[in-house]
Amino acid sequence: MKNLAKRFMNDESGATAIEYGLIAAGIAVAIITAVNTLGSDIGKMFDRVGDKVDTIAKVAT
């Protein structure tokens, strides 16, 4: 039983896969945050452009 516990404590075969999974999760969170921020900013920009176009259209008519 001691031998089994010792082998289990020294086994690092899954550590690399877990590390890669954590790195991938961190990158995914960063990408999602960037996309949400950019999407919001782009939406606001289109709203401003639309308002300007409406103003110009009202002045032109």
Summary of the structure (lengths in Angstrom):
residues: 61
radius of gyration: 27.0
end to end distance: 89.5
largest distance: 89.5
contacts: 107
relative contact order: 0.06
helix: 90%
strand: 0%
